[in-house]
Amino acid sequence: VQLQASGGGLVQAGGSLGLSCAASGRTFINYSMGWFRQAPGGEREFVGGISWNGGTKRYADPVKGRFTISRDNAKNTVYLQMNNLKPEDTAVYYCAADRTNWPKTNINYDYWGQGTQVTVSS
């Protein structure tokens, strides 16, 4: 499956951004989806994940209550709505697809998108 992330940009602290990830090439509903991020000099870390039908969502502790993951299977797209952004949210954000029903929190996903930069200024 091919993944194309978009929606990154520059925002002030306290602001909001919405990321999208469009999938193509395989049956989208067969995959759970995840968002990850990687800050300069840091490791890629889990942000949020969603099951194939949207019924199960998981979030990393630093983003709970601020970020929301969702998906539209009719549009083959997964979203990440980010509110109350903080400078420490600055990173390249990646979407990923995994051939399981339930989202994993580790990086062992099968397919990855190219990443989109999110920069939060203080």
Secondary structure, DSSP 8 states (H G I E B T S, - for coil): -EEEEE--EEEETT--EEEEEEEESS-GGG-EEEEEEE-TTS--EEEEEE-TTS--EEE-GGGTTTEEEEEETTTTEEEEEE-S--GGG-EEEEEEEESSSS--SSS--SEE---EEEEEE-
